[in-house]
Amino acid sequence: MNHKRASGLRLAGAALAAVIVVGAAACASSQDQASLPHGAPDARSAVQVSSSLVPVEYDLGLPDWTPPPLEPASNRLTAAKIELGRRLFYDVRLSADQTKTCASCHHQDKAFTDGLPVSPGVTGDLTPRNSMSLANVAYAPVLTWANPLLHSLEQQALVPLLGQEPVELGMANKDEELVRRLTAEPIYRDLFPKAFPDMGGEISLATVVRALSAFQRTIISVNAPYDRYRYGGDVDALPEAAIRGEALFFSEKFECHHCHNNFNMNDNIVHARAPHPEIAFHNTGLYNLDGKGAYPADNIGIAELTGRPGDMGRFKAPSLRNVEVTAPYMHDGSIATLEGVLDHYAAGGRTITSGPKAGVGRNNPLKSSFVPGFEMTADEKADLIAFLLSLTDRDFLKDPRYSDPWKQGTHP
């Protein structure tokens, strides 16, 4: 669920010893391609990962143009598993003090983000990174902002549940308590056997993360005005300003499409029609603390895992779907508005004039070649914003399939 510092992964034990995904994005320059941690397998590992995945057969109600996502062969989608996962996603019993849920950091009306720069856990610990949208997370070959090791939702669910750097839901060493709480709920005594007949209806951490992952794979947003215009053939779906903005977005002048280029508007994707993962991480010149490219010590990008100096400040490009409602922006939530994001890229990197984070990002020597800076008129800026607003899927933000089921009946 929430997307946090890589060190929290170490607390998830053997589940995190899986094969490393290291496929390179087709559009990325060599400096933006995913790097390997020291001693990791080579890029052929991506083939091993994709071979463990199979196309989703469950009817997700996708339009014909949308490729089916992939899922683990060991955790196929079923209606019962999805419903169980939806209830768990909104259940306070998954947090140590029963005050927080997965949805605490992932609000449906904000495209499953939380509107905060960083998020508090049950102990008050703040996550170092912004809550990333879960829209279309089923298409993500790597998860979170800066972890090339983390490639399955089943793995990722363990981080907020068990992680201690920072503490999020705070359930480390509380497996028995979790089982006791869930077993006491009559709805779960019915749903777990239906969802996991092959596991004897077991209520355990293992089945909890499988159900949560199943539900998250169904959180799909593909009905924005831009989808209807570009893929559905509805020529009236976009205003003229958004059409002009689309042309600017995909132009070489603005370079946006290099990192936001597929139907999910990013450059990290895998699906049934493209089963070989596309993966990239980028340094956008957000910081330059020492004139040599340094980022704040608690947020250095994938360099935290790879140990490579050149990976300093490299993060995953988020999907731009529903970007209108996912502010604040960037990996640390440090830019409040879309206008501010465009200004950052127009400048070719952010300049901070004073304080501990002062530096000229434009001069960051590790910055991606896709962030050279550009001139932008007021009209062009307005058109780009109009295009970005056309990526908002209003139906998705209120779709009852993703809403809190406890509000419709017994609440935990």
N, C-alpha and C positions, 0 to 999 in steps of 0.2 A: 504494500500500500504506500505509505509515505516514503520519500526517496532521500536517503540519509548518507552519512559518511561511511566510507568503505570499511572502516575498522569495526563497525557493528556486525559485519558479516562473520567475523572470526568467532562470534558467539553462537553461530548456528551449527557448529560441529560438522559432522561428516557430510551433511547435506550440501555443503559448499565445496566439496572436493570434486565436483562434476567437471566435465570437459569444458575448456575455455573457448569462448567464441571469439574469433579474431578475423572474420571476413572483412574485406576493405570495401568502402563505398566506391561505386563505379565513378561518381562525379568528384571524388575527393582528391586533392593533391596529396603527395606522399607525406607531407607534414601533418595532414588531417586524418590519415588512416589510423585504424586501431593498432596500438602497440601491445607487445606481449610482456607480461611480467617475466622477470628473470627465471629461467629454467622451465618456462611454459612450453607446451607443444606448439608446433608451427601452424601455419594457416590452414592446413588440411583438417585441423580439428573442427572447423566449421562444417565440413561434410559429415563428421560424426554426429554433431549436434542435430543437423537437419535430418539425418537418417532416423533419429529417434522420434521425429514428429510426423504426424499424419494429417491430411486435410480434415477439417471439421465436417462431419456429416450431419450434425444436428441443424435443424432449420432455424437460422438466425434472422430470416426475413430480409436478406440482403438483396439490393437491386442487382440486375444481371451484370452491370459493369464492375461490381465490387468483387474482388477475388476472395475466396474463402480463406480464413486464417488457418494456421496450423495449430495442433494441440498434441500433447504427449500421448503416445499410444497407451500409456499406463493410466491415463486420467481422461477418458472420453466424456464429452458432455452428455448429460441426460437432464430431463426436466426436473427430476427430484434433486439431483446434485446442484443444479443452478438455484433452485428455490432454497435449499439448505444454505448455500453460500451467501445468498442475498440476506437471509436472516442473520447469519453470523456476521456479515459485514456491518450490520447496524446494531449489533448486540454489545451492550456495555460489559457483559460477563467476560469478554475477551481482554479486559484491562484489569490491572491489579486491584485498583480501588473502585472498580465498576463505575467510573465516571466518563470514560472515553470509549470510542468505537473506531473502526477503520474510517467510518464516515466523518469522524471529527476533523480529519485532515483532508477529506475528499467529499465535498458537498456537490450534490447533483446539479444544483442551479449555477454552480461555478465550474461546470464541466469536470467535476471531481477534483478540484483544487480547493484551497480554503481561504483565499483572499489575503493571506498573511505573508510577509517576507519569509519568515521561518516559523516553525510550529512548536508549541509546547507539548511535552509528554506528561505522564501522570505525576512525575516528581517535580515538574517545572523545568526540566532540562529543555533547552531549545535545540532544534535540529539545525545544523549548519547550512542546510539547503532548503530551497523552496519546494513546496509540495507540488509534484508534477502531475499533470492531468492523467486520468486513467482512460480517457476516451481512446478507443482503438488500441489499447495496450496489448491485445491479442496479436497484433502485427509487429511487436517489438522484439528483435532478436537479442537485445541486451536491455537491461532495466536500470533505472535510476539515472542520475545525471552523469556519473563518473565511475562506472564499474564494468570493465570489459569481461569480468568473471561471472557476472550475474545474468543468466540467460533464461531462467524459468520463473514463472509466477509462484510456483511451489517453493522454490528457494527463497524468493524475495519476501514472501509472507512471514518467514521466520525472523526477518530483521526487525520489523516493528513489534512483533510479539515478544521476542527474546532479547533483543539488543540492549546493551547497557552503555554504549558510547555513541549517542545518548540513549537514555531510557525513554521509550515511547509508550507502549502499552504495559510494559513492566511485568511480563509473565515468565521471565526466566526462573527456572526451578519451581514452577508452580503448575506442572502438568497435572498432578493429581487434583489440585484445586479446580483447575479448568474442567476436568472431566466431571468432577462432583457437581459443579454449577450447571453444566450442560445436561447432565443426566437428570437433574431435578426438574427440567422443563419438559412437560408432556409433549409439546410440539416436536422437540428433538428426539424424544423416544420413538416417535413415529417416523420422522424424516430420515434419521441416520440409516435405519435398515433399508428404506426405499432407495436412498442414494448410494449405499455401499453394500449391496447384497453379497458381493464377492468377498467382502471383508467381514461378513457376519454382522453388519450393522454397527461395527465398532465405533465408539465415541472416543477419539484420541486426538492428540496433536496432529498426527499424520492425516487423519480424515478431515480435520478442521482445515488444514492448509490446502488440501485437495479441493474441498468444496469452495473455499474462498477464491481459489484460482479459477475454478470453473465459472463462477459468477462473473469474475472480472473479465473473462474472455468474451462474455456476451455484451459488454459495455461498448457498443459500436455506434459511431456517429458518422453518417454518410448522407445526410439529407439537408445540408445547408443550401442556401440560394446558389452558391457557386457550383455545388454538385448538380443541381437541377439545370443550371446553364451549361456547364462544360460537359457533363456526362449524360444528362437526361434530355438534352436537346430543347430545353425551354429557353428560347431566345429572349423572353421577357422577364426572366428571373432576376437579372441584374440591372441596376441603373447604369447610365452611361459613364458615370464617374468610376464605378467599380470595374467596368470593362477597360477603361483607360488605365486604371491601376493595375489590372492583370498584365497588360502589355509592359508596363514599367517594371513590375515585379520579376517578370521573366526576361528582362533585357540584360545585356551585358553591362550596361551603365551602372545598374544598381546591384547586380550580382546575387540577389536574394535567392534565386532558384538553385544555386549551387549547393546550398545546405537545406533547402526546403523544396524538394523537387518531385516527389512522388504523390500519389493520391492522398497520402496522409500528411503531406506538407512537411516532411523531414527527410533525413537521409540515413535513417536506421530502420530497416524494414525486412520482413520475410513473410511469405504467404504461399498458398498452394500453386500459384502461377509463377512464382519466383522463389523457389525453395532454398536457394543459396543465400545466406544472410548478407545484407548490405549494412555495413557498420562504419561509423566515423565519429570522431571527436574533434572539437575545434577550440582554438584559443582566439577569442574575439577582441582582444585588447581591452578588456574591461578594467584590468589593473596593470600596474608596472611599478611596484613599490620601490625597487632599487635601481631602476634604469636598465636592469638586465632581464626583466620579465617576471619578477617575483609576484606571486599572488598571496593573499592572506594565508597564514600558516595553517588555518583550520579548513582551508578550501582550495587545495592546489590542483584539483582535477584528477585525471587518471594517473598522474605521477605518484599519487599516494600508494597506488598498487604496483605500478610498473617499476618505480624507482628510477625512471629515465628523466634526466633534467629537461630534455626537449618536450616532455609531456606536461610540463608545468602549465596550468591554466586551461587545459583541454577538457571540455565538457561536451556532452551529447546535445545536438540541436533538437529542441523540443518540437513536437507537432504544432503547427499554427492553427489547427482546427479549434474553433471556439475561442480564439485568442482574445476576443473582445471581453470575455468574462473571466479570464485567468490571470489578471493582474494581481500583484506586481510581477515584474518580469526578470529574467536572467536567473542563473542558478541560485543566487542568494537573495532574490527578490529586491535588488537594489535599484531598479528603475521602475518608477510608479506607473508610467503611461506608455501607450503605443507611440505617441509623439516623441517621448523621450528615447524609446528604443530606436526609432528612425534617426533621431539626432545623433545617437551614439554611433550608428553605422555610417552616417554621412561624414562624421568627423574622423572615421577610420580608427576609432578607439576612444575611450573616455579619459578626459583630463580631470583629475581631482587635485585641487590647488592647495589644500591644507589638511592637516590631521594625519593620523597614522597610516591612512591608505592613500596618501598623496602620490601622484605620479602621472605621467603622460602615457596613456595606453596606446596612442597612435604610434609611439616609438618602441613599443614592446617588440623585441627581436624575435620572440617566439610566436607572434601573432600570425594567424592564417593569411595566406595570400588572397583569400576571398574577402578580406576586410581592408581594402585599400583606401576607402573613403570616396566620396563623390559630392558633386554639387546638386542641390535639390531646391527647386522653386517651391513657393507656397502652394501653388496649384498641384504640382506633382505630389507633394506631401499629402494633400487632401485626397487625391485620387488613390494613392497607396493605402491610406487609412480606409477609404471606401471599399477597396478590395479586401482588406483584412476583415472588415466587418461582415463582408458577404460570406465568410467562412463560419458564421455562427449558425448552428443547427438548433433552432428554437424548440422543435419537437423533442429532440434528445434531452434538453435541459429539464423537461417535465415528463418524460416517458415513464409511465407507471411500472414498466418492467424493471426499472433500476431504482425505484423509490423505496422508502422505509416500509417494510411489510408490517412492522409492529404497530404502526399507526392505524392499521386497518383491523387490528384485533388485540390480542393480549400483548402487552409490552413487558419486556423483562424488568 
